[in-house]
Structure formats: structure tokens, C-alpha cells
Amino acid sequence: MSKLNRLLGSIGLTAALLTAGTTFASDITGAGATFPYPVYAKWAEAYKAQTNIGLNYQSIGSGGGIKQIKAKTVNFGATDAPLNVNELGMAGLTQFPTVIGGVVPVINVEGVAPGQLKLTGDTLAGIYLGKITKWNDPKIVADNAGVALPDAGINVVHRADGSGTTFIFVTYLSQVSTDWFRSVGAASAVQWPLGMGGKGNEGVASNVKSIKNSIGYVEYAYALQNKMTYVLLKNRDGQFVKPEDVNFQAAAANAKWKAEEGFYQILTNQPGKSSWPITGATFILMHTSQANSESAKEVLKFFDWAYSNGGKLASDLDYVPLPENVIKMIRDSWKSQIKGADGKAVWK
């Protein structure tokens, strides 16, 4: 069975689980990033089969997840845009990564197959800045000899909501384009120079599929799920590379995870001949002081299970599992940073 078929099966089987309105007392609640939704869905399906404890996860975007965990309306928040130590401290939160994946530019151009179109970071920034407006622009043509590119306007699609996927994407553009850095910058929500917004990875994927001559960006699992045409990107070492798990892993190879810094890592534009340039980790947010220790413990039990048993499930969806030494650091951070009302560690 292909990775795509497994993905489609996992999304179909778990949709009801993650969006059900009825939640049992022992079920876990979370909200946030759409980037990791496919793997959280797969983990939730397998975990419930073993423990009968469900996960009610709202895939609403990183911005929404941060707001909900700060408001204490969910057991955990999820974000692809990591908070720095000061932000975590001010909100009384702790943060840890779960998996690594890739953000992928996708297009809808008739006659162009997946992986056939090549783009540099500067060209991609030019498209999103509105400086490159046609598919047969000389800058695009120069890197795509033999590809039949139409004399048609480029329809730009971006996220409409506060989004960690956007944060990863625009952080990359800020690193490779001085014009983008100066005029737009990097944040979970930016002032887009042009284009149409879509809510969540799902909304962007839907818009790109339905609008001819369009370009957007989604997490790789959504590109697979929707059978979208992805592009090759030129990385920091000057190689045009394909979005796939081994190239996401290559980009993450130089990561220096530190618990005391909230595991804060930016993995875009990393060195390495095979590194995918728009790679990022996704993170979980929890309060350091827990009024309900048992609920917090259930969340940690779920992610403990995922770290021990979910690696292959993540790999099947082209996410990259975290190294074992990082997982040990995360479990140790739970013991020191997440405490109940009695001041004792929730995780022992």
C-alpha cells in the first residue's frame, strides 16, 4: 500500500474521531496547527483502539491553538511557530516538539507534472511579492528548459488565518529574499502583498486545486492527500530537491534542541545537498501549572505513547520522527516543568 493510500485511509477513518461533538470525561482536548493534523489523526485512531481514550482535536491553525491554550479551554495547544522563552514564561507555558515535516509550494498549471517545475527561493518570493506575475516570466523559464509554461497570470493563494505553516513559509522567504524581509517579514500572520486567502492547509489546497494557474503552499501530507502538483526548490547548497521525508530529515540534521530554550528551532534554509529548504517542526503547548493533574497526565501519556509507538505511523505520512535523545530530553522536561496544584510533578 502506498504512503498516499495510507494517508487517505487515516484521514477518512479518523475524521469522525477528531471532530466529534461528544467527548467522554477521559478524552483529551487540543486545538491548533493544521500542519500535523494528519499524523495526530493517525495517532489518535491507534491510541483509542488501545486505550479507549479519544482525542478531540480542533484543526484551526496555530494562532487559534495559542489563543485556546492561553484561555485554558483545551488541554493542549499546537503550533508550528514556536514561542520563545520569554513568550512561554509570560504565558506560563511549556513547549515541546512532536514531529518534523515540510511545507511545499503547490501549483495548478495545465500540462505541468509533479516535480517538473523548478523554482528558486528568490523567484518564489518574487511571485508572492507580485513582481513575477506570469508563468512564462524569464526568471521562471530560465530554470525550466523544456517545460511548456503558459502565457498566463499567476494566481497567488496564501493562508487567511494565523498559521504556523505561514510562519515557516515566510521565514524561509525572509532568509532568501532581502525584498521580502524588508517589505513583509516573518510572522504567523503577515500583510500579504496580493493573493487569495484560504483557511487552514485544507483551504489553501482546495483553492489551488480549483483555481487554474495558481500557486499556494501546504504541508506535504496535504499535497499527497489532494494529489497536488508540487515543485522542486533550489536549496542553500544550490541543488534542486524534492519534498520527501529523507530531505526533511537532512534539513533537521543540524538541529540543536535545548529544553531550557523551549526546544525552539527554526529549520528553514538549512545546509546540506539534500536538505528541503522549507522544513519545520511542530510543537505542543501546555501550562506549567496544572489545576487538573489527571487531565494533564492523560495528555502526556498520549504523547509518550506517540513517541514510543508512533514513529512508523509518522514516517508513513512522510513526517520525520524525532531522534531518541531529543525524546528523552522532552520526557525529562515534563518532570521538571509541568506540575500540579500541589507543586508536584505531573509526570513521574
Number of C-alpha atoms within 10 A of each C-alpha: 5 9 15 19 14 16 23 18 13 22 20 13 14 20 14 12 19 23 14 14 8 9 16 11 9 13 17 21 19 24 29 31 31 28 32 27 24 24 26 25 24 23 24 25 22 19 20 15 11 9 9 13 19 23 27 23 26 21 23 20 29 31 22 21 29 25 15 19 23 18 10 13 14 19 22 26 30 36 30 28 27 26 21 14 16 11 12 19 14 8 15 14 23 25 28 26 24 23 21 25 32 31 26 28 23 27 28 23 22 11 11 17 15 16 16 14 23 21 21 20 21 18 20 19 23 18 20 24 19 16 12 19 16 18 21 19 17 11 15 20 17 11 16 16 11 8 15 15 19 16 10 14 15 23 23 23 24 25 27 18 20 24 30 30 33 28 23 24 25 25 23 25 27 20 16 20 17 14 15 21 17 10 12 17 20 19 17 22 18 17 9 16 10 14 18 16 17 19 19 26 30 18 17 23 27 16 21 27 21 10 15 16 19 21 28 27 24 28 26 25 28 27 21 18 19 14 13 20 22 27 23 21 24 23 25 20 14 13 16 21 19 22 25 20 24 17 22 28 21 18 28 26 15 12 13 10 17 15 18 11 15 24 24 22 20 19 26 27 22 23 19 19 17 24 31 36 31 29 29 29 31 23 26 24 27 29 24 22 21 20 13 13 18 13 18 23 19 18 19 19 13 19 18 15 13 22 21 11 14 21 18 14 20 25 17 19 27 24 28 24 23 17 12 11 9 18 18 11 15 22 18 14 19 22 14 14 19 23 22 19 12 11 10 14 19 25 20 10
